[in-house]
Amino acid sequence: MSTPASRARSMLAAFGGVEDLHALIDTVPDAMVVIDAAGSIMSFSRGAERMFGYVEDEVLGENVSMLMPSPDREKHDSYLHHYFETGEKRIIGIGRVTTARRRDGSTFPIDLAVGEVLLREAQVFAGFIRDLTESHETERLLHNLQGELAHASRITSMGTLATSIAHELNQPLTAVTNYVQTARDLLAELTPENVDLVREALEETATEALRAGQIVHRLRDFVSRGETTREIVSLQRMVTETTALALLDVKVRNTNFITRLDPLCDAVLVDPVQVQQVLLNLMRNAFDAMADTPVKQLTIISAPDGNGMIRVTVSDRGPGISPEVAKRLFQPFVSTKDSGMGLGLSICHTIVTSHGGKIWAEPAEAGGTTFHFTVMSAASEGQV
């Protein structure tokens, strides 16, 4: 009786020599996995054995989705069907930063490049995989994403806002002070002429106070709306890339990730950099909350929320948040961490509201905290 491994070897032998091909594949410094058109593994390099913890005989003939976490594990076959039906290349020849799953169930970030070749009229796909947790190229590969996220954070940080307010408000506030002091001194001698001067000083005080208010409004508008440039992007891709970035922290690699993203809610109209900043902040908060818990589980879910909006949910299994803190959770300088500044969730609130959505928290059913935020569906705008 043939086994998946023997069938895979037979297929490779038909292509002209399994031993010669495997010797070539084993020279690849990272992992290389070859699959057929049905997604079955035909070859598994030495680098792949080291990276995933399987030996080749254990995976030959098996579906390559076994190396993927959810939701890619469940959707991989549909990705292949979509490519064969439409010819649309989502990864092939392009590459992407995503996540993979080892034999022990742990998830880790990878840089995946996929090539396609026609061997004796049969399509074969070769995946070249680099483990970003160990690669010296990690900083280069993620530099743009990290730089953009850091920039988004700086734009909305309280430090930048405080500096801008101090600079912009200095002149009108100084004028208000001078006019009020002048009016006070003039009131010491209430002559008709001084009464007119007091009235003029108070009018100028009101003018400068209004000017100060307009400056605050302009700065707030700049922070919450001026930097938002929206485009149609894939929610699943944003979640995958952000998860890969979060997994660079070795402290979180024993966390169980559960992702349930509704495919009908994938296209969203957002500034991807800013929404990834929201996701990254919520993930890091969840990791910190679960630092001392025996069960570490992070769940990310998407679902329609009505009125053309999509709800994204991030849940942890931490100790939860006290009702007193929960009431002020999204205000600046409110933190559940001993060393936290209390700006992360305030930044999240600013970004989400600038996108026309809302963000809130509630106790999770299994313990811990659940954060929800909404963003606009691209379909609601007639864009897809």
Buried (B, 14 or more C-beta within 10 A) or exposed (E): EEEBBEBBBEBBEEBEEBEEBBEEBBEBEBBBBBBBEEBBBBBBBBBBBEBBEBEBBBBBBBBBBBBBBBBBBEBBBEBBEEBEEEEEEEBBEEBBBBBBBBBEEBBBBBBBBBBEEEBEEEBBBBBBBBBBBEBEEBEEBBEEBBEBBEEBBEBBBBEBBEEBBEEBBEEBBEBBEBBBEBBEEBEEEEEEEBEEBBEBBBEBBEBBBEBBEEBBEEBBEEBBEEBBEBEBBBBBBBBBBBBBBBBBEEEBBEBBBEBEBBEEBBBBBBBBBBBBBBBBBBBBBBBBBBEEBEEBBBBBBBBBBEEBBBBBBBBBBBBBBEEEBBEEBBEBEBBBEEEBBBBBBBBBBBBBBBBBBBBBBBBBEEBBBBBBBBBBBBBBEEBE
